[in-house]
């Protein structure tokens, strides 16, 4: 089976490489079948290594850089190729201006975000789950690119990849309260509270608004309509696995971006 790599039209450029991976084209088996990009949940290390190599080669990148994702808002600057399997750091976003290095954000319901500055020639990959969204990791990453590379947020192009949709993502009252504290207008982000105080949450829309608040024009932001929970043949989903009594046993896809 060949790789099924998704691309965002706004990021299709001769000087840029990017993709959102799907489940197709790998060697992993069972719950991880087939293109699992994540090593942390029990899949064979050899299988994951093969999957990552296939993706790297398909994209024509020299290296893939991974971070230890902790659902925070730290941003790591990547200035050199990774040494073996060494992580770039403990963070949920990475930035670089070095060609040939593909920055990777790993997801399985959380929101992957890719950023490109065509003027300063810099890129970013962001993993934004609900906790990182509350901490505005999208805004923190834009600020880091401005600080490190002189990026003007108005020049940035953003692609938001597949994530879990609001229809399939109900959260409890404690999460609802945190989003209500961060967003003055939650219409379109949170549905009405149910009898238990919970609500359906659209993390991807929250991220889109944070990118706009950080200075990126709305027409320079593209968002995938694919829902990781609903697209079972194509995408991994942590919540889907949980609902089937397989918590912690699932693969992950990735958002990848790099300069040619």
N, C-alpha and C positions, 0 to 999 in steps of 0.2 A: 504494500500500500504506500502511495506517495504522500509526501508532506502536504498538508492543507494549511497554508499560511495566509492569514488575513492581513490586509493592508488598508490604510486610511488614505483616500485620494489626496487629501491635503499634504500628506507626507511623501508622496511618490515623486522623487526628485533624483536626478543623476548623481548628486553629491551626497546622498543620504541612503542609509539602509534601515529598514524597520520591518517589524512583523508582530502580529499577535498569533501565537501558536494555538493549535487545536489538539484534539486527541489522536489525529491520524498520522501515520508514518513512522511510528516508533517500534521498539522491540519489547517494551514492558508488557506484563501479562496480568490477568485477573482484574482486580479493582483499579489497577494502574494502567491498563491497556489504553492506548499503546504508546503515545508520545508523552510520557510523564517527564516533566522537567525538574521535579523536586525530589531531593534526596532525604528529606527529614521525616518521612512517614512510612518507612518500612520497605520500600521498593529496593530491588537489587541495585547496588552501587554501580555495577557494571552496565546494567541496562540504562540507568540514568545517564551515565557517561556516554554511552553510544547515542542516546537520544540527543544529548546536547551537542555532540560532534556533528550529527546529521544536520541539525539546525544551523550551527555555525558555518558549516561548509556550504549549505544551501544559500546563506546570506552573503557569503564571500567575506566573512570577517576573520581577523587573525585570532581574536580572543573573545571570550564571553566573561564579563565581570558580574559576580553575584555578591549580594550583601546578606548578612544575617538579619532577617526582618523581625522586628519586635513590636510592631504596632505603635510606634512613636512618631516623632516628627524630625528626627535627625537626618541631615543630608551629608553625604560623603563625596568629596571630590576625588576622582580617579585620574591620576596622572601617569600611571604606568601599567603595563600588562600584569595581570594576576600571576602569582607564582604558584603553579600547580593548582590545587583546590583551595588555596587560601582566599578567604572572603575579603572583600574590600573594606569591611567594617561592620559594625552593628548599627544598622540604619534602615530606613524604609524608602530612601531616595538616594540616587547617585547622579552626579553630573560629570561631564568630561568635555574637553576640547581636543582630545587626541584621536586622530583617525585610526581605524582598524579595531578599536575596542567597542564591543557591543555591551551596552548596559542592560541588565536583565532585572525586571520586576516579576516576581512569581505570585500567581493568584489562583484561587479556586472558588471564587465568589466575590472577593474584594475587587476594588476598582484599579485597573492598571492605567497609568497616564504616561504618555510620551510627549516630550517637549523638544522643539528645535528652534534655535536662533540662527536664521540664515545669514545674518550680517556679521555676528561675532563668531560664527561657526562653532556652536556648542550645543550639547544635547543633554537631556535628563530622562531618567526612568523612575517612576513613582509607584509605590504600592500603598494604596489608600483604602484600608478597611474602615469600619465606622469609628474606631478609636483614633486612628491617624487623621481622619476627616475632622473630628471634633477638635483636634490639635492643629488643624489647617496645614497639613504637610504640603499641600499644593502651593499655598502662599509662601511657605518657608522655602520651597525649592526655587520658586521664581526669585525670591529675595537673594538666595545663594548664588544664582546665576548672575544677577545684577552685581553683587558684591565681587564675585570671583572673575567674571568675564566682561563686565561692563554692559551686560544685556539690558536693552530697553524692553520692558514687558510688552510694549505695543508691537514689537517685531516678532514675538514668539508665535509659533504655530503649535497647536496641541491636538492630540488624538487620545480620546478616552476609549479604552477597549471594552470587550465583553465583561459584564459583571452581573450580579444577581439583580433582578428587577424588583420593583416595589411590590408587585403582585405576589411574589414568592418570598418576600422577606419581611416578616413581622418581628418586631423587637419589643422588649418589655418597657414598662414605664420609666425605669432608670435610664435607659438609652434615650427614650423620647425626651426626657427632661434635659439631657445634655445637649441635644440638638436644639431644643427650644432656647437654651441659654446662649447658644452660639449664633443662631440665625434669627434676625428680627422678623423675617418673613419665612415661614416654613411651608407655605402653600406650594404644592408640587414636590416638596421634599418629604413631608410627613402627611399621611392620611389622617382622618379624624380618629381620635382615640377610641378604642373599643371599651367594652364594659369593664375590662380588667386594667385599663389605663395604658395598654400597649397600642401600637400602630404599625402600619406598613411604612417602610422607609426606603427612599430612593437615594442611595449613597452616590451613585453616579451623577445625579442632578445636583446634589450638594457640592460635589467636586467641581462641576462645571461652573457653578456660581462663584466658587472660591477662586477659580482661575480668572474669571471676569473681574472679581474684586481686586485681584492682584495686578490688573492692568492689561490682560490679554483681550483683544477685541472679540466679541461673541462670534463674528463670522470667521475667525481664525481658530475656532474650536470645533472639532468634529467628534461625535459620540456614536459608538456602535449601538445598534438596537438589539443585539443578541443578548439573551439572558442565559447565564451559565446554568441555572437550575433547570430551565425548560429545555435546553438544547442537549439532552443526554447523549445522543450518539456523537456529538461534536465537541462537547466541553465538559471538563471536570467541575464538580460542585461539592463543597464541603457540607452544605446544608442538606443536599439531596442524600448524601451518604449517611448523615446523622438521622434523617427521617426513616432510613431503611435499617437502622440499628447497626451501622458500620462507622460510628464516629471515629475519626482519626485515620480511617483507611480509605484513602482516595489519592488520586494523582493531582498534578497541578500543571496549568499552562503558564505561558510567560508572555510579557510584553518586552520587546527588544528594540533598541535603537542604537545606531552608530554612524559615525562619519566615514565616508569613503576616503 
